Amino acid sequence: LVILFVFHLLISHMVETKKMDEVYLYQELDVNKGLIKEVEGIDTKKKDLLARVSIIQTLQSTRVYLVRLLDALAKYTPDDVILSSISQANKEVTIVGRSASNNAISLFMRSLDRLDWVESTKLTDVREGTLSEGKEVKTTAGTGKEINLSFTLILVEK
């Protein structure tokens, strides 16, 4: 009988130990679930930051081209050419303006063609018209006509 009682106590003790181990494991699982959620939150933040870094890198890489373009326009725009708008879509920059002579347009395009970072220039539209009232355009030919010009610059990324 004593042996049975001791055996019963031993088994009871083992069962209690296993129950305590089970409670400890469940507590650790809860802690780990919290850590997993925290890691998932960090992964989400990491993805957001990487997306922002990518956008910033893209902006940084194109900033040089815009500075170069504006510098070139300031240097190479003849007196007879008036630029009215500049727009960019991907690698194409469209410049719209007016001029008093075809020669000024040709000089402007040749100057821009010589730049090492410009792939090509293309004149897409030339229309003749009279000068707008109240607006002076320096004319080398003195014709009193203005030529509306529109051409596209294609920038080469290095």
N, C-alpha and C positions, 0 to 999 in steps of 0.2 A: 504494500500500500504506500509506503514511504517512497518507493521507487516511482510509482505512478504519480505521486504528488510532485516529486522533483522533476519528473519528465514533463508534467503539465506546466510547472513553473518555467521550465526551460523553453518550451514551445510558446507559452504566453509572452515571454520576454522577446523571443525571436519575432513574433508577430508584431509586437509593439515597436520593435526596432525597424521593421520593414515599413510600418505605417509612418513612423517619423521620417524615414528616408523618402517615402513617397511625398509627404508634405513638403520636405525640403526641395525635392525635384520640381514640384509644382511651383514653388516660390521662385526657383531659379528660372523656370520656363517663363513665368510672368516678367521677370527682370529682362530676360533675353528678348521677349516680344517687344518690350519697350525699347531696347537697344536696336532691334531690327527696324522699328518705326523711325527711330532717330536717324539711322543710316539711310533709310529711304528718303527722308526729308533732306539729308545732306546731298544725296544723289540728285534730287530734283534741283536743289540750289546750284549744284555743280553744273548740271546741264544748262540752267539759265545763265550762269556766268560764262560758260563756254560759248553760248550763243551770242552773248553781249561782246565777248572778246572777238569773235569772228566778225561781227558788225564793225567794231572799232578798227580791226585790222583792214577790212575792206575800205573803210573811209580813209584810213591813214594812207593806203596804197594809192587811192585816186586823188588824194589831196595834192600830191606833187604835180600831177598832170594839169590840174586846174590852175595852180600857181604858174606853171610853165605856159599854159595857154594864155592866161591874162597878161603875163609879161610879154609874150610874143605879139599879142594883139596891140599892146601899147607901143612896142618898138616898130612893128612893121605895117601898121595901118597908115596908108598915105593920107595926105591932107584932103584929097578929093573924095575920100570914102568916109561915110558916116554910118556907124553900126547902130542898128536899132534894137536888136535882140540877139541873145545867145541862149541856146538850150542844149541839154545833153541827154541822150538816151543810150545807155550802154557805152560803147566805144565811139559813137558818132556824136559830133558836136555840130549843130546847125547854127550858122551865123547869118542873120538877115540884115541888110543895110541898103544905103543909097550911094550913088556916085554920079559924078558929072561926066565921066568918060570911061570907055572900055579899057583904055590903057591903065587907068588906076586900078581897075578890078584885076587885070592881068598881072600887074606888078605885085599887088597884094597876094594873089594866089601863088605866084612864083616864089615870093618871100616865104610863105608858109610851107610850100612844098620842100624847100631846102632844109627845113628843120629835121633833125635826125629822129625825133620821136613822133613825127607825123607820117603815117603810112601813105596817105594820098589826100588830095583835095579834089573835089568834084563840084563844078558849077551846075546847079540843078535848075535854075530859073533866072532868066534875064528879061526884063520888060522895060520898054522905054516909056517915059511919061514926062510931063512938064514939071518944073519946080513948083513945090507947094508955096502958096503965098505967104510972105513974111518970113520964109526960111531961106537963108543964103547957103549956097554950096559953092565952094571955090571951084572954078572951072579953069582948066588949062586951055581948053579949046574955045571957051567963051560962047558956047552954043545955047546956053539957057535951058538945056535939057538935063534931066536926071535919069539915071538908069537904076532901076530897082534890082538889086542883086540878092541872090540866095545861093549858098553853097554849103557843102557838108565836109567837115574835117573828120577823118577816121584816125583816132589815136592808137598807137601801138604800145601795148604794155610790155615792159621789159622785165 
